[in-house]
């Protein structure tokens, strides 16, 4: 997992990442406010949001090569507050394909990793 810090507030980070994800041509399938879910059952949780997103152009060939890889797609970015910092975490595609033993798609995987890095590190 890769974790980086945002220079922005939690709410601004979620908003900016959401916009950057869609501006890059991806579809957001879900944005899960995990804090609200905790509150709904009487629990508390620091500000935490999971964004589930992807682009069939990138993921479909990986799933075609290895159907079980679909367990880890679409991609996810987690934003949370911890010790006064806003953190952004994600699993690089290179880690996902290694887990499933997928080879021969290095250029695609590198491009997807660069895109994820660009999303997270721009904040």
DSSP file (Angstrom, degrees, kcal/mol; ACC not computed):
  #  RESIDUE AA STRUCTURE BP1 BP2  ACC     N-H-->O    O-->H-N    N-H-->O    O-->H-N    TCO  KAPPA ALPHA  PHI   PSI    X-CA   Y-CA   Z-CA
    1    1 A X              0   0    0      0, 0.0     2,-0.5     0, 0.0    90,-0.2   0.000 360.0 360.0 360.0 142.5    0.0    0.0    0.0
    2    2 A X  E     -A   90   0A   0     88,-3.2    88,-2.1     2,-0.0     2,-0.4  -0.921 360.0-171.9-107.5 132.2    1.1    3.5   -0.8
    3    3 A X  E     +A   89   0A   0     -2,-0.5     2,-0.3    86,-0.2    86,-0.2  -0.988   8.1 169.6-127.5 133.9    0.3    6.3    1.7
    4    4 A X  E     -A   88   0A   0     84,-2.6    84,-2.9    -2,-0.4     2,-0.3  -0.913  29.8-114.9-135.6 163.1    0.8   10.0    1.2
    5    5 A X  E     -A   87   0A   0     -2,-0.3     2,-0.3    82,-0.2    82,-0.2  -0.779  20.5-138.4-100.2 144.9   -0.3   13.1    3.0
    6    6 A X  E     -A   86   0A   0     80,-2.9    80,-0.5    -2,-0.3   115,-0.1  -0.741   5.7-146.5 -94.6 149.2   -2.6   15.8    1.6
    7    7 A X  S    S+     0   0    0    116,-3.8     2,-0.2    -2,-0.3    -1,-0.1   0.384  78.9  73.5 -89.9   2.2   -1.8   19.5    2.1
    8    8 A X  S    S-     0   0    0    115,-0.4    -2,-0.2     1,-0.2    78,-0.2  -0.619  92.4 -84.7-115.3 169.2   -5.6   20.2    2.3
    9    9 A X     >  -     0   0    0     -2,-0.2     4,-2.5     1,-0.1    -1,-0.2  -0.181  45.6-105.2 -64.3 166.0   -8.4   19.6    4.7
   10   10 A X  H  > S+     0   0    0      2,-0.2     4,-2.5     1,-0.2     5,-0.2   0.960 120.7  46.0 -58.3 -53.3  -10.2   16.3    4.7
   11   11 A X  H  > S+     0   0    0      1,-0.2     4,-2.4     2,-0.2    -1,-0.2   0.902 114.3  48.0 -60.5 -42.2  -13.3   17.7    2.9
   12   12 A X  H  > S+     0   0    0      2,-0.2     4,-3.1     1,-0.2     5,-0.2   0.890 110.3  52.5 -65.7 -38.1  -11.2   19.5    0.3
   13   13 A X  H  X S+     0   0    0     -4,-2.5     4,-2.7     2,-0.2     5,-0.3   0.931 110.7  46.5 -63.0 -46.2   -9.1   16.4   -0.3
   14   14 A X  H  X S+     0   0    0     -4,-2.5     4,-2.3     2,-0.2    -2,-0.2   0.937 115.8  46.5 -60.8 -46.1  -12.2   14.3   -0.9
   15   15 A X  H  X S+     0   0    0     -4,-2.4     4,-2.2    -5,-0.2    -2,-0.2   0.932 114.9  45.0 -62.9 -47.6  -13.7   16.9   -3.2
   16   16 A X  H  X S+     0   0    0     -4,-3.1     4,-2.8     2,-0.2    -1,-0.2   0.901 113.9  49.2 -66.7 -40.8  -10.5   17.5   -5.2
   17   17 A X  H  X S+     0   0    0     -4,-2.7     4,-2.8    -5,-0.2     5,-0.2   0.919 109.9  52.3 -64.2 -42.2   -9.7   13.8   -5.6
   18   18 A X  H  X S+     0   0    0     -4,-2.3     4,-2.0    -5,-0.3     5,-0.2   0.935 113.1  44.3 -57.9 -46.9  -13.3   13.2   -6.8
   19   19 A X  H  X S+     0   0    0     -4,-2.2     4,-2.9     1,-0.2    -2,-0.2   0.925 113.6  49.6 -65.0 -45.1  -12.9   15.9   -9.4
   20   20 A X  H  X S+     0   0    0     -4,-2.8     4,-1.4     1,-0.2    -2,-0.2   0.885 108.9  53.6 -63.1 -38.7   -9.4   14.8  -10.5
   21   21 A X  H  <>S+     0   0    0     -4,-2.8     5,-1.7     2,-0.2    -1,-0.2   0.941 114.9  39.1 -61.7 -48.2  -10.6   11.1  -10.8
   22   22 A X  H ><5S+     0   0    0     -4,-2.0     3,-1.9     1,-0.2    -2,-0.2   0.879 111.5  57.5 -72.6 -36.3  -13.5   12.0  -13.1
   23   23 A X  H 3<5S+     0   0    0     -4,-2.9    -1,-0.2     1,-0.3    -2,-0.2   0.800 100.8  59.5 -62.0 -26.6  -11.5   14.7  -15.0
   24   24 A X  T 3<5S-     0   0    0     -4,-1.4    -1,-0.3    -5,-0.2    -2,-0.2   0.407 127.2 -99.6 -82.4   3.1   -9.0   11.9  -15.8
   25   25 A X  T < 5S+     0   0    0     -3,-1.9    -3,-0.2     1,-0.3     2,-0.2   0.581  79.6 133.1  93.3  10.4  -11.7   10.0  -17.6
   26   26 A X      < -     0   0    0     -5,-1.7     2,-0.5    -6,-0.2    -1,-0.3  -0.531  52.3-127.6 -91.8 160.9  -12.6    7.5  -14.8
   27   27 A X  E     -B   54   0A   0     27,-3.1    27,-1.9    -2,-0.2     2,-0.7  -0.918  13.4-140.7-104.9 132.0  -15.9    6.5  -13.5
   28   28 A X  E     -B   53   0A   0     -2,-0.5    25,-0.3    25,-0.2     3,-0.1  -0.848  19.3-179.1 -91.0 117.5  -16.6    6.8   -9.7
   29   29 A X  E     -     0   0A   0     23,-2.3     2,-0.3    -2,-0.7    24,-0.2   0.774  66.6  -3.5 -86.6 -29.7  -18.7    3.7   -8.9
   30   30 A X  E     -B   52   0A   0     22,-1.6    22,-3.1     2,-0.0     2,-0.4  -0.969  46.3-161.2-161.6 145.8  -19.0    4.6   -5.2
   31   31 A X  E     -B   51   0A   0     -2,-0.3     2,-0.7    20,-0.2    20,-0.2  -0.948  24.6-161.3-128.1 110.4  -17.9    7.1   -2.6
   32   32 A X  E     -B   50   0A   0     18,-3.3    18,-2.3    -2,-0.4     2,-1.4  -0.832  13.1-154.4-105.1 113.9  -18.4    5.6    0.8
   33   33 A X  E  >  -B   49   0A   0     -2,-0.7     4,-1.7    16,-0.2    16,-0.2  -0.711  15.9-178.5 -82.7  93.6  -18.5    7.9    3.8
   34   34 A X  H  > S+     0   0    0     14,-1.4     4,-1.9    -2,-1.4    -1,-0.2   0.761  77.4  59.5 -71.4 -24.1  -17.4    5.3    6.3
   35   35 A X  H  > S+     0   0    0     13,-1.2     4,-2.5     2,-0.2    -1,-0.2   0.937 105.8  47.7 -65.9 -46.8  -17.7    7.8    9.2
   36   36 A X  H  > S+     0   0    0     12,-0.2     4,-2.1     1,-0.2    -2,-0.2   0.877 109.6  53.9 -62.1 -37.9  -21.4    8.3    8.4
   37   37 A X  H  X S+     0   0    0     -4,-1.7     4,-0.5     2,-0.2    -1,-0.2   0.911 109.6  47.7 -62.8 -41.6  -21.8    4.5    8.3
   38   38 A X  H ><>S+     0   0    0     -4,-1.9     5,-2.7     1,-0.2     3,-1.4   0.933 111.0  50.5 -63.5 -45.8  -20.2    4.2   11.8
   39   39 A X  H ><5S+     0   0    0     -4,-2.5     3,-2.0     1,-0.3    -1,-0.2   0.857 100.3  65.2 -60.5 -35.4  -22.4    7.0   13.2
   40   40 A X  H 3<5S+     0   0    0     -4,-2.1    -1,-0.3     1,-0.3    -2,-0.2   0.691 107.6  40.9 -64.3 -17.6  -25.5    5.2   11.7
   41   41 A X  T <<5S-     0   0    0     -3,-1.4    -1,-0.3    -4,-0.5    -2,-0.2   0.105 126.6 -96.1-115.9  20.7  -24.9    2.3   14.1
   42   42 A X  T < 5S+     0   0    0     -3,-2.0     2,-0.2     1,-0.3    -3,-0.2   0.672  87.4 116.7  80.2  17.5  -24.0    4.4   17.1
   43   43 A X      < -     0   0    0     -5,-2.7     2,-0.4    -6,-0.2    -1,-0.3  -0.697  55.6-131.3-111.7 166.7  -20.2    4.2   16.7
   44   44 A X        +     0   0    0     -2,-0.2     2,-0.3    -3,-0.1    -8,-0.1  -0.905  23.1 173.3-118.7 151.6  -17.6    6.9   16.0
   45   45 A X        -     0   0    0     -2,-0.4     3,-0.2   -10,-0.1    -6,-0.1  -0.972  37.0-105.4-153.0 137.8  -14.9    6.9   13.4
   46   46 A X        -     0   0    0     -2,-0.3     2,-0.1     1,-0.2    36,-0.0  -0.159  67.3 -65.5 -54.0 159.7  -12.4    9.5   12.3
   47   47 A X  S    S+     0   0    0    -12,-0.1    34,-1.8    33,-0.1     2,-0.3  -0.327  73.8 164.4 -53.3 120.8  -13.2   11.2    9.0
   48   48 A X  E     + C   0  80A   0     32,-0.2   -14,-1.4    -3,-0.2   -13,-1.2  -0.972  14.3 175.5-147.8 124.4  -12.8    8.3    6.5
   49   49 A X  E     -BC  33  79A   0     30,-2.8    30,-2.8    -2,-0.3     2,-0.5  -0.999  14.1-156.6-133.6 135.0  -14.0    8.0    2.9
   50   50 A X  E     -BC  32  78A   0    -18,-2.3   -18,-3.3    -2,-0.4     2,-0.5  -0.948   7.5-160.2-110.2 124.9  -13.3    5.3    0.3
   51   51 A X  E     -BC  31  77A   0     26,-3.0    26,-2.3    -2,-0.5     2,-0.5  -0.927   2.7-163.0-106.7 123.5  -13.6    6.2   -3.4
   52   52 A X  E     +BC  30  76A   0    -22,-3.1   -23,-2.3    -2,-0.5   -22,-1.6  -0.924  28.6 146.0-107.2 122.4  -14.1    3.2   -5.7
   53   53 A X  E     +BC  28  75A   0     22,-2.5    22,-1.5    -2,-0.5    21,-0.4  -0.939  13.7 152.6-151.8 167.0  -13.3    4.1   -9.3
   54   54 A X  E     -B   27   0A   0    -27,-1.9   -27,-3.1    -2,-0.3     2,-0.3  -0.988  33.5-121.0-179.2-179.6  -12.0    2.8  -12.6
   55   55 A X    >>  -     0   0    0     -2,-0.3     4,-2.1   -29,-0.2     3,-1.7  -0.952  18.7-142.0-142.6 118.4  -11.8    2.9  -16.3
   56   56 A X  H 3> S+     0   0    0     -2,-0.3     4,-1.9     1,-0.3     5,-0.4   0.776  99.7  66.6 -54.6 -27.4  -12.7   -0.2  -18.4
   57   57 A X  H 34 S+     0   0    0      1,-0.2     4,-0.4     2,-0.2    -1,-0.3   0.870 111.8  32.8 -61.8 -35.2   -9.9    0.6  -20.8
   58   58 A X  H <> S+     0   0    0     -3,-1.7     4,-0.6     2,-0.1    -2,-0.2   0.901 125.9  37.4 -86.3 -45.0   -7.3    0.0  -18.1
   59   59 A X  H  X S+     0   0    0     -4,-2.1     4,-2.3     1,-0.2     3,-0.3   0.816 100.2  70.0 -82.8 -32.1   -8.9   -2.8  -16.1
   60   60 A X  H  X S+     0   0    0     -4,-1.9     4,-2.5    -5,-0.3     5,-0.2   0.911  98.2  50.0 -58.2 -47.1  -10.6   -5.0  -18.6
   61   61 A X  H  > S+     0   0    0     -5,-0.4     4,-1.8    -4,-0.4    -1,-0.2   0.866 111.0  51.1 -60.9 -32.8   -7.4   -6.4  -20.2
   62   62 A X  H  X S+     0   0    0     -4,-0.6     4,-1.6    -3,-0.3    -1,-0.2   0.919 112.2  45.4 -68.0 -42.2   -6.1   -7.2  -16.7
   63   63 A X  H  < S+     0   0    0     -4,-2.3    -2,-0.2     1,-0.2    -1,-0.2   0.833 110.3  54.9 -69.8 -31.8   -9.3   -9.0  -15.8
   64   64 A X  H  < S+     0   0    0     -4,-2.5     3,-0.3    -5,-0.2    -1,-0.2   0.894 109.8  47.1 -65.4 -39.3   -9.3  -10.8  -19.2
   65   65 A X  H  < S+     0   0    0     -4,-1.8     2,-0.2     1,-0.3    -2,-0.2   0.821 134.8  10.4 -70.5 -31.2   -5.8  -12.0  -18.4
   66   66 A X    ><  -     0   0    0     -4,-1.6     3,-2.2    -5,-0.1     4,-0.4  -0.705  65.5-164.1-152.4  91.7   -6.7  -13.2  -14.9
   67   67 A X  G >  S+     0   0    0     -3,-0.3     3,-2.0     1,-0.3     4,-0.2   0.828  88.8  60.7 -51.4 -39.8  -10.4  -13.2  -14.0
   68   68 A X  G >  S+     0   0    0      1,-0.3     3,-2.2     2,-0.2    -1,-0.3   0.744  86.7  76.7 -62.5 -18.7   -9.8  -13.5  -10.2
   69   69 A X  G X  S+     0   0    0     -3,-2.2     3,-2.3     1,-0.3     4,-0.3   0.754  75.2  78.6 -59.9 -22.7   -8.0  -10.1  -10.4
   70   70 A X  G X  S+     0   0    0     -3,-2.0     3,-0.6    -4,-0.4    -1,-0.3   0.665  75.5  75.0 -61.3 -15.0  -11.5   -8.6  -10.6
   71   71 A X  G <  S+     0   0    0     -3,-2.2    -1,-0.3     1,-0.2    -2,-0.2   0.781 102.6  39.5 -64.9 -25.4  -11.6   -9.1   -6.8
   72   72 A X  G <  S+     0   0    0     -3,-2.3     2,-0.4    -4,-0.2    -1,-0.2   0.328 101.8 117.4-107.9   5.0   -9.3   -6.1   -6.6
   73   73 A X    <   +     0   0    0     -3,-0.6     2,-0.2    -4,-0.3   -19,-0.1  -0.940  41.8  53.9-120.2 147.7  -10.8   -4.0   -9.3
   74   74 A X  S    S-     0   0    0    -21,-0.4   -20,-0.2    -2,-0.4   -18,-0.0   0.500  96.4-109.5 -67.9 172.6  -12.1   -1.4   -9.6
   75   75 A X  E     -C   53   0A   0    -22,-1.5   -22,-2.5    -2,-0.2     2,-0.4  -0.240  31.4-150.7 -71.9 161.6   -9.4    0.7   -7.9
   76   76 A X  E     -C   52   0A   0    -24,-0.2    15,-0.5    15,-0.2     2,-0.4  -0.994  12.4-167.8-137.6 142.4   -9.8    2.3   -4.5
   77   77 A X  E     -C   51   0A   0    -26,-2.3   -26,-3.0    -2,-0.4     2,-0.5  -1.000  13.0-155.8-126.8 131.0   -8.5    5.3   -2.8
   78   78 A X  E     -CD  50  89A   0     11,-2.8    11,-2.7    -2,-0.4     2,-0.4  -0.904   6.5-169.4-108.1 132.4   -8.9    5.8    0.9
   79   79 A X  E     +CD  49  88A   0    -30,-2.8   -30,-2.8    -2,-0.5     2,-0.3  -0.983  19.7 154.7-119.4 130.6   -8.8    9.2    2.5
   80   80 A X  E     -CD  48  87A   0      7,-2.0     7,-3.6    -2,-0.4     2,-0.4  -0.985  40.0-117.3-150.9 160.4   -8.7    9.5    6.3
   81   81 A X  E     + D   0  86A   0    -34,-1.8     2,-0.3    -2,-0.3     5,-0.2  -0.839  34.8 169.4 -99.2 138.6   -7.6   11.8    9.1
   82   82 A X  E >   - D   0  85A   0      3,-2.8     3,-1.8    -2,-0.4    -2,-0.0  -0.919  64.6 -17.6-152.9 121.5   -4.9   10.6   11.5
   83   83 A X  T 3  S-     0   0    0     -2,-0.3     3,-0.1     1,-0.3    -2,-0.0   0.877 128.3 -48.2  51.6  44.6   -3.0   12.5   14.1
   84   84 A X  T 3  S+     0   0    0      1,-0.2     2,-0.3     0, 0.0    -1,-0.3   0.523 119.4 105.3  78.4   5.4   -3.9   15.9   12.6
   85   85 A X  E <   - D   0  82A   0     -3,-1.8    -3,-2.8   -76,-0.0     2,-0.6  -0.870  67.6-131.4-117.4 151.6   -3.0   14.9    9.1
   86   86 A X  E     -AD   6  81A   0    -80,-0.5   -80,-2.9    -2,-0.3     2,-0.3  -0.917  32.0-162.7 -99.5 121.3   -5.1   14.0    6.1
   87   87 A X  E     -AD   5  80A   0     -7,-3.6    -7,-2.0    -2,-0.6     2,-0.4  -0.762  13.0-159.7-108.5 150.1   -3.8   10.7    4.6
   88   88 A X  E     -AD   4  79A   0    -84,-2.9   -84,-2.6    -2,-0.3     2,-0.4  -0.998  16.6-179.6-127.6 125.9   -4.4    9.2    1.1
   89   89 A X  E     +AD   3  78A   0    -11,-2.7   -11,-2.8    -2,-0.4     2,-0.3  -0.963   8.9 155.8-131.0 147.0   -3.8    5.5    0.6
   90   90 A X  E     -A    2   0A   0    -88,-2.1   -88,-3.2    -2,-0.4     2,-0.6  -0.980  40.3-114.4-158.7 159.7   -4.1    3.1   -2.3
   91   91 A X        -     0   0    0    -15,-0.5   -15,-0.2    -2,-0.3     5,-0.1  -0.902  38.7-123.9 -99.1 117.9   -2.7   -0.2   -3.5
   92   92 A X    >>  -     0   0    0     -2,-0.6     4,-1.6     1,-0.1     3,-0.9  -0.267  15.7-122.9 -59.0 146.2   -0.6    0.3   -6.7
   93   93 A X  H 3> S+     0   0    0      1,-0.3     4,-2.8     2,-0.2     5,-0.3   0.851 111.8  64.0 -59.1 -34.2   -1.7   -1.8   -9.7
   94   94 A X  H 3> S+     0   0    0     15,-0.2     4,-1.5     1,-0.2    -1,-0.3   0.860 102.9  48.2 -60.0 -34.9    1.8   -3.3   -9.8
   95   95 A X  H <> S+     0   0    0     -3,-0.9     4,-2.0     2,-0.2    -1,-0.2   0.889 111.2  50.9 -70.0 -38.7    1.1   -4.9   -6.3
   96   96 A X  H  X S+     0   0    0     -4,-1.6     4,-1.2     2,-0.2    -2,-0.2   0.945 111.6  45.1 -64.8 -48.6   -2.3   -6.2   -7.5
   97   97 A X  H  X>S+     0   0    0     -4,-2.8     5,-2.3     1,-0.2     4,-0.7   0.858 111.2  54.2 -67.6 -32.6   -0.9   -7.9  -10.6
   98   98 A X  H ><5S+     0   0    0     -4,-1.5     3,-0.9    -5,-0.3    -1,-0.2   0.913 103.5  56.4 -63.6 -41.5    2.0   -9.3   -8.7
   99   99 A X  H 3<5S+     0   0    0     -4,-2.0    -1,-0.2     1,-0.3    -2,-0.2   0.840 115.1  38.2 -57.2 -34.1   -0.5  -10.9   -6.2
  100  100 A X  H 3<5S-     0   0    0     -4,-1.2    -1,-0.3    -3,-0.1    -2,-0.2   0.420 111.0-117.8-100.7   0.1   -2.2  -12.7   -9.1
  101  101 A X  T <<5 +     0   0    0     -3,-0.9     2,-0.4    -4,-0.7    -3,-0.2   0.754  53.5 163.2  72.8  24.2    0.9  -13.5  -11.1
  102  102 A X      < +     0   0    0     -5,-2.3     2,-0.3    -6,-0.1    -1,-0.2  -0.627   8.9 171.5 -79.4 130.1   -0.1  -11.5  -14.1
  103  103 A X        +     0   0    0     -2,-0.4    -5,-0.0     1,-0.1     0, 0.0  -0.834  46.1  52.4-129.7 169.8    2.8  -10.8  -16.5
  104  104 A X  S    S+     0   0    0     -2,-0.3    -1,-0.1     1,-0.0     3,-0.1   0.559  87.2  86.1  83.7   8.5    3.2   -9.3  -19.9
  105  105 A X     >  +     0   0    0     -3,-0.1     4,-2.6     1,-0.1     5,-0.2  -0.083  43.9 131.7-128.0  33.8    1.3   -6.1  -19.2
  106  106 A X  H  > S+     0   0    0      1,-0.2     4,-2.8     2,-0.2     5,-0.2   0.877  71.3  50.6 -58.8 -43.0    4.1   -4.0  -17.7
  107  107 A X  H  > S+     0   0    0      2,-0.2     4,-2.0     1,-0.2    -1,-0.2   0.915 113.1  46.3 -63.8 -42.6    3.5   -0.9  -19.8
  108  108 A X  H  > S+     0   0    0      2,-0.2     4,-2.3     1,-0.2    -2,-0.2   0.932 114.5  47.5 -63.2 -46.9   -0.2   -0.8  -18.9
  109  109 A X  H  X S+     0   0    0     -4,-2.6     4,-2.6     1,-0.2   -15,-0.2   0.905 110.9  51.0 -64.4 -42.8    0.5   -1.4  -15.2
  110  110 A X  H  X S+     0   0    0     -4,-2.8     4,-2.5    -5,-0.2    -1,-0.2   0.902 110.4  50.0 -61.9 -40.4    3.2    1.3  -15.1
  111  111 A X  H  X S+     0   0    0     -4,-2.0     4,-2.1    -5,-0.2    -2,-0.2   0.907 111.6  47.9 -64.8 -41.3    0.8    3.8  -16.8
  112  112 A X  H  X S+     0   0    0     -4,-2.3     4,-2.3     2,-0.2    -2,-0.2   0.897 111.6  50.1 -66.8 -39.6   -1.9    2.9  -14.2
  113  113 A X  H  X S+     0   0    0     -4,-2.6     4,-2.8     2,-0.2    -2,-0.2   0.912 109.9  50.7 -64.1 -41.9    0.5    3.3  -11.3
  114  114 A X  H  X S+     0   0    0     -4,-2.5     4,-2.6     1,-0.2    -2,-0.2   0.902 109.8  50.9 -61.7 -40.0    1.7    6.7  -12.6
  115  115 A X  H  X S+     0   0    0     -4,-2.1     4,-2.1     2,-0.2    -2,-0.2   0.922 111.3  46.9 -64.7 -43.7   -2.0    7.8  -12.9
  116  116 A X  H  X S+     0   0    0     -4,-2.3     4,-2.3     2,-0.2     5,-0.3   0.929 112.8  49.7 -62.6 -44.9   -2.7    6.7   -9.3
  117  117 A X  H  X S+     0   0    0     -4,-2.8     4,-3.0     1,-0.2     5,-0.2   0.916 110.0  52.0 -58.8 -43.0    0.5    8.4   -8.1
  118  118 A X  H  X S+     0   0    0     -4,-2.6     4,-0.8    -5,-0.2    -1,-0.2   0.883 109.5  49.2 -63.4 -39.0   -0.5   11.6   -9.9
  119  119 A X  H  < S+     0   0    0     -4,-2.1     3,-0.3     1,-0.2     4,-0.2   0.952 118.9  37.0 -63.0 -49.8   -3.9   11.6   -8.3
  120  120 A X  H >< S+     0   0    0     -4,-2.3     3,-0.9     1,-0.2    -2,-0.2   0.867 117.2  48.6 -75.1 -37.9   -2.7   11.2   -4.8
  121  121 A X  H 3< S+     0   0    0     -4,-3.0    -1,-0.2    -5,-0.3    -2,-0.2   0.567  94.6  73.0 -85.3  -6.7    0.5   13.2   -4.9
  122  122 A X  T 3<        0   0    0     -4,-0.8    -1,-0.2    -3,-0.3    -2,-0.1   0.586 360.0 360.0 -79.6  -8.8   -1.1   16.3   -6.5
  123  123 A X    <         0   0    0     -3,-0.9  -116,-3.8    -4,-0.2  -115,-0.4   0.411 360.0 360.0-105.6 360.0   -2.8   17.1   -3.2
